[in-house]
Amino acid sequence: MSSKIKSVAPRGAAARAGVRGSRYDGYGRLLLGDVIVGLNGAPIASDKDLYRSLEDKRIGETVTLTLLRAGRRIELKVSLQGV
């Protein structure tokens, strides 16, 4: 399991870092977004894991997300922001 990214705020920190949410192409086909599989080196197996991992973090702190994108693992640094 993992934590799937459904959408990303267009001008938010995740978008600026390059995180991609799910979207539809010009033909109406669903293109799956990134999938979070790690945060600061710790595995993320569910949304619950992600929320727990973020509990002790502060707005403005930078974290490293490990993502699956098109079958490849990538790492992005994201500065946390309030919602």
C-alpha positions in Angstrom: 0.0 0.0 0.0 0.9 3.7 -0.1 -0.6 7.1 -0.1 -2.0 8.2 -3.5 -2.0 11.9 -4.4 -5.3 12.8 -5.9 -4.7 16.5 -6.4 -2.2 19.2 -5.8 -2.9 22.9 -5.1 -1.7 24.7 -8.3 0.4 27.3 -6.4 1.1 25.2 -3.3 4.4 24.0 -1.9 3.8 20.5 -3.3 3.3 21.8 -6.8 6.4 24.0 -6.6 8.4 21.0 -5.5 7.1 19.0 -8.6 4.6 16.7 -6.9 1.9 15.6 -9.4 -1.7 14.8 -8.7 -4.1 12.6 -10.7 -5.6 14.3 -13.8 -7.4 13.6 -17.0 -5.8 13.8 -20.4 -7.3 15.3 -23.5 -9.2 12.1 -24.3 -10.8 11.9 -20.8 -8.5 9.1 -19.6 -7.4 9.2 -16.0 -3.7 9.6 -15.5 -2.6 8.6 -12.0 -0.6 11.0 -9.9 2.4 10.4 -7.7 2.2 7.8 -4.9 3.9 8.6 -1.6 5.9 5.6 -0.4 8.3 7.3 2.0 8.8 10.4 4.1 12.3 11.3 5.4 13.4 7.7 4.8 10.5 6.1 6.7 8.1 3.9 4.7 4.6 5.1 4.1 2.1 2.3 3.6 -1.1 4.2 4.1 -2.7 7.6 4.5 -2.6 7.0 8.2 1.2 6.4 8.1 1.6 9.7 6.3 -0.5 11.6 8.8 1.4 10.1 11.7 4.7 11.0 10.1 3.7 14.6 9.6 2.3 15.0 13.2 5.6 16.2 14.7 6.5 18.4 11.7 6.1 22.2 11.6 5.0 24.6 8.9 8.0 25.7 6.9 10.0 22.5 7.7 11.4 20.7 4.6 10.8 17.0 4.2 11.9 14.5 1.7 9.1 12.6 -0.1 9.9 9.3 -1.8 7.4 9.0 -4.6 6.5 6.4 -7.3 5.9 8.1 -10.6 5.3 6.0 -13.7 6.9 3.0 -12.0 10.1 4.8 -11.0 11.1 6.0 -7.5 12.0 9.6 -7.1 12.7 11.9 -4.2 11.5 15.4 -3.9 12.1 18.0 -1.1 8.9 19.7 0.0 8.6 22.7 2.3 5.5 22.1 4.5 2.7 24.7 4.4 -0.5 25.2 6.3 -3.9 24.5 4.6 
